[in-house]
Each structure stands twice: as C-alpha cells, then as structure tokens.
Amino acid sequence: HKANIATRAASADVLVALAQQVENMIVSSADLSNSDKTDGFIKGGARNLVKGDFSGAFLQAGVAELTMAVICNGIALHGGIFVACGTFFVFSDYMKPAVRLAALMEVPVKYVWSHDAFRVGEDGPTHHGVFDLAYFRPIPNLTISSPMDEHELRRLMYTAQLPDQGPFVIRYPRGRGVLLDWKCPLEEIPVGKGRRLKEGKDLAVITLGPIGNVAARAIERAEKDKGISIAHYDLRFLKPLDEALLHEVGLNFQHVVTIEDGVKKGGMGSAILEFMADNEYNPQVKRVGLPDLFVQHGSVKELYHICGMDEEGIYKILISF
C-alpha cells in the first residue's frame, strides 16, 4: 500500500473489506462514487443495482442527494440490511430532512461525507462544507464524528457498521493523508469517547478532525518558543460529547482553545462553551474556526490563512494568553 494516500482512499480500502465480508450491505453515492471513493465497495466485488436487476449492492443515485437519503431510510426501515451513503460534505445540505427523520426513527443509516471544510477544492463559497456541523449538532440520536487521521477514519467506519449503532455521520477531508503507515486493524472506537494526545498544564487545546494535525505542529512550536505547557485533546465526536474529557479540562485549566474546520457559531467551540457554562466552569475560551461570513474563492492554503486557521494563525492564538 502506498504511503500518504488520499484520506478518501483509506476509506475505500475499508469498503473493499466490507464488500467482501458483509453480505447484507448496500452502499449509495450521489453521482460522486469515483470522487468520494465509495466505489471501493464496487472494487470489493459489489455490483450496481440496475433496472430489472436488483441483485446488486451499489445504488448510483445520480445528482439527487435527498432522494438517495430517503431511499436509504426506507432500506434501513425494512430491516436486515446495513446501508451507507456518501457525497461531498457540502451536499449534505440537501439531505437534512432525511437525516432528521433517520434520527427521529433511529434507523441506522451511515453517512460518509468527504471533502469537508475548504477541501473540496478551489470552487468558492458555494462548495465550502463549513456550516454542517452547526446544522446537525442539535439533532437528537445522531452520532457525528470527524477523524483526525487515516487510522481514526478506518476505525470509525468499522465502528459505524456495528449492530448497535444508529444513524452515524463520518466527516473527512479531501487530499493527502498524514500517516506513512495508514493501514491498521479495524477496531471499535467507543462512541462519544475522545482522547488526550498530549499532557500539559498551562493551556488545553481541544480539536475536532484533521485540523488537529495542524494544531499539533503549532503546539510544538509554541512550547519551544515560549516555554508554555499545552495539553492537546482530540474530541473525535461532536455528538455525543465526551463529558468526562470536558470535565477534566474544566477542572484543570483556566485557558482553553477550541479548533475546528467549520463555522465558530454553533459548532464545536459553541458546544464546549455550553458545556462549561452548564457545569459552572469558567475558563477563558478562545475559538478557532470560520468567521461569520462567506469566505472568498481561493486555494485551500490561502483560505486557511485568511481565516487564521493555518499553523501560523493557531500559533498566534496559543501564545496570546
């Protein structure tokens, strides 16, 4: 296997394995299977569902995200079939009514949404997948996850297909991964359980998703330059929140930075502020994320810099206390 493959390719590798081992599984994509890499399921041996022959296991839904999501709800309601659907994260906009109903009915549809945040490419604000964490966070019964690297993505995909899981969102990026050795055993991650990546005593950084890798570099630099001790937590799940992890932060830190690949209003940082207020913790919290505006057209690197979400921007926040 190649090193530093695209993150989507790591997800495709999991779908290859599932196609070969899970007989009662159907996967669907909204005309993007070659881009969101759900076609890994086909490469694993699944055939397309076609008119007059429903013996296949892959549904090419066309440019019809809501229709795809509603069909997946119906398949899941039928029972006995594991169903997953994929598209670019921004196009989850069109799936919201069906996702809400899946959560209401607690049907176990899995949503694998790629090209998160600015990483869809230089397509401008119409294609920025930056609002959806805030959109979906209030919905009950919905698991929302964002893996930091390829190992986490593989394990979350495995976790999502286990029998006791309900509707489950996995949000991941376009582009090269960060791990040289991206293959790992497919193991369960406890839902709603984050992880402490690094100890620290002066400041706590809480990240969600792949931006945690950028934060880790900024943390290393800030500690070296300024002599501060920074703890780093990977939240993993926006919903349900890891309350034990957040209690640890609230009890031990007066300075907290939240970092996410999405809008600050209503997103992960807002969830942390709500938790701290509800539990009568009073740290100084600074949030890194998108401002309250439509961000202009530009390269991924340019847009992260403009929003203060690149290594330099995060570094400046870390040393600002």
N, C-alpha and C positions, 0 to 999 in steps of 0.2 A: 504494500500500500504506500502511496506517495505521502511524503511529509507535507505539513501545512496545506492540506487540501482545503477547498472551499467548505465552509461550515455546512452548507446545504448537501454537499457530497457525503459528509459524515452521517447526515440524516438519511440519505438514500441508502447507505450501507445497512442501516437498521431495517429499513423497509424491505430490502432484499431478504434479510434473515426472516422477517415476519411473513413474507410471501411464501417462504419455503416451510414455515413451521406452524402457521396459524391458518387452518383450513377455512374457518368461518369468518374471514375478514374481507371487507370491501373498502377500497380507497377511492377518493374522488378528487379531481382538480378542475378549477375553472379556467380551462384553456391555457394553463401555465405549467403543466406537468414537467416539461423539459427545463423550466426555469426554477420552480420551487423544489424540483428534484423528487417529487412524489412518483416520478416514473421509475424510481428504484424498485417500486413494487412490481412494475411490469418486468424489469430486468431480473427480478427474482422468480419470474415464471408466471405471474398473473396475466390473464388475457383481458382485453377490453370487453365490456358489456356492449352489445350492438343490437340493433333492431332485429328481432326474430331469434336472437340467441342470447339468453340471459345467464348462460353458464359461466361467463367470465366474472372477474372480481375487481375490475377497474372501470370507474364511470367517468368518462370525459364529458364534463358538464357544460362545456362551452363558456362563453362570457356571460355567466348567469350565476353569480355568487349566492344570491338569495335562494334561487331555485335549488342549487346544489345543497345548501344548508338545510332547507326544508325537506328535501329528499332524504338526507342523512338522518334527520329526526324521525322520519317515517320508518326507515330501515331499523333504527335503534329501537323504536317502539314495537316493531314486530317481534323483536327478541331473538336471541340465539345467534346474532351476527355482530361482530365488532366492526365499527365504522369510523373512518377518519377522513377528513377533507382538508385540502391545502389551497392556499393562494398567497399573494403578497399581503403583507400586514395592512397596508392602506386599504385594500379592497374588503377587509373585514367590515368596513363602513356599511356595505350593502347587506351584510349578514346579521346585523344586530337583532332584528325581530326574531329570527330563528334561533339565535344563540340564547336570547332571553327565554324563549319558550322551552328550549332544551334544558336550561337551568330550572325553570319552573316545574317541568315534568321529571327532572332528574334523569334524563336519558343520557347514556354515556357516549356522546359524540366527542371525538377528539379533533381539535383544530390545530393544524401545523401551519403557522403563518411565518413566512420568511420575509426578507428584505425590510427589516424593521427600521424605524427612525429615518435617517437620511440615506440609508444604504441601498435604496432602490436604484440609485444612480443619479445622473445629472438631469432629472426630469422635472425639477421645480416643485413648488409647494402643493400642486395638485396630487403629487405622488409621495409626499412625505408621510410616513406612518408614525406620527408623533402624538396623536390625540387619543389613541385607542385604549391605552392603559387606564386613562382617566375615565373614558367611556364605560369600560367593562367592570371597573373596580366595584361599583355599588351593587352589582347583580348577585343575589344570594346563590349558593350552591355551585358557583363556578370557580374552578381552580385556574389560577393564572400564574404561569411560570415563565422565566426568562433565563436561560442557561448562560453562564459566564464563558464556557469554552466547549470544545467538542466532546469531552468526556461527560460533562454535565448534560449536554444535549442528548447523547446516546442513552444515558441513564434515565433522563426524564421521559424520553419516548418509550422506553421499556416500562417505566412506572405507569404511564398513562394507559397502557393496554391491559393492565392487570384487572382482574374481575371486579374488584371492589371500588374502582374509580368511576366517578361521574363525569359530567362534561368538563373538558380539560383543555386549556389553551397553552400552547408552547410557542413562544415568540423568539425568533432567532434571526441572525443577520445574513446579509449577502456578503461575499468577499472571503478572502483567505482566513483560515483559522489561525489559532495561536500556538497549537501544540505540534511538535515534531512527531511524537508518538501518540496519535489520536485514537488508536484502537484501544478499547478497554472492555472488560466484561460488562455485560448488560445486567446491572444490579438495580434494585429498587432504592429510590430516594424517598424517605418519609415525607409525605405531603405536608407542606407548611413548616418545614424544618430548614432553616438557613445554616450557615456555618461561619465560624470565626477563622479567617485566613491568617490573621496575624495579631499577636498581642500588642498592647500599647497602654499608656497610662495618661497621656495628656489630652488626647483627642480621639474620637471614634468616627470612622468613615463607614457609611452604610451604602453599598452599591447594589444595583439590580441589573443583571445581564452583562453583555460583553464589555460595556464601558468600565466594568471593574478591572479589566486588564490595563486600561489607560490610567485609572486611578492608582493601581499598584505601582506603576512607574513614577507617578507624581509623588506618592507617599515615600518611596525610597529616596527620591531627590530631596524632598522637604526635610526628612530626617537627617540626611547627610549635611545639608546646607545649614540648617537651623538648630539641630540638636534636639528636636522635639520627638516624642514617642507617640506613635499613631497606631491605633488598633484598626483593623480592616475586617469588616463583616460583609459577606455575600448573602443577601437576603433570599435569593433563589425564587421565592414565591411572593408576588404581590398580594395574592389571596389564596389560602388563608395566611395571615401574617404569623411569623414566628414570635409569639408573645414572650416566650422565655428569653429569647435573644434580645428583644427590645427592653425587657425588664433589666437584663444585665447591663445594657447600655445606659438606661435611665438611672440606675443605681450608682454607676461607677464613673460617669462622665458628665462634665458641665459644658463641654463643647462637642457638637455633633455636626458632621457634614453628610448630607444625602446626595447621591449622584445617580442620575437615571437618564436613559435615552428616550425622553419624552417630555411633554409639557410639564412645567412645575405645578401649575394649577390643577389640583385634583389627582395628581399622580402619586408616586411612591413617597415623595417628600411630604406631601399633604397627609398621607396615611400615617407617617411617623409622627408628625405634629399632632394629629388627632389622638394617637395612642399616648403620647407624652402628656397631653392635656387631660385626657380621661383618667390617667393613672397618677396625676398630680406630681409628675416630674417637671422640672423647669430648666432644662439645659438651653444653652444658646444654640440654635439650629440654623445652619446656612444650607440652602438648597442649590444644587447644580442641576440644570435642566434647561429646556427651551423656554424662552420668554413668551409673553402673551402677545404674540404676533405671528403672521405668516412669514416664514423665513424665505429669503430670496433664493433665486436659482444659483447654483454653484457646485463645485466638486465636493465630495464628502469631506475632504480635509479642510477646505475653505469654510464650509458651513459649521463644522465643529469648532473652528477657531472663532468665527463670528459670534457664536453663542457662548463662548468661554467654556466649552466642554472638551477641549483638547487637553493634552498634558500640561501645557503652559497655563491655561485657564484654571485647571483644577489645582495646580501647584500654588497659584496666587491666592486661591481661597484658603488652602491649607495653612499658609503662613500668615493669614490675615488676622488671626485671633490675638 
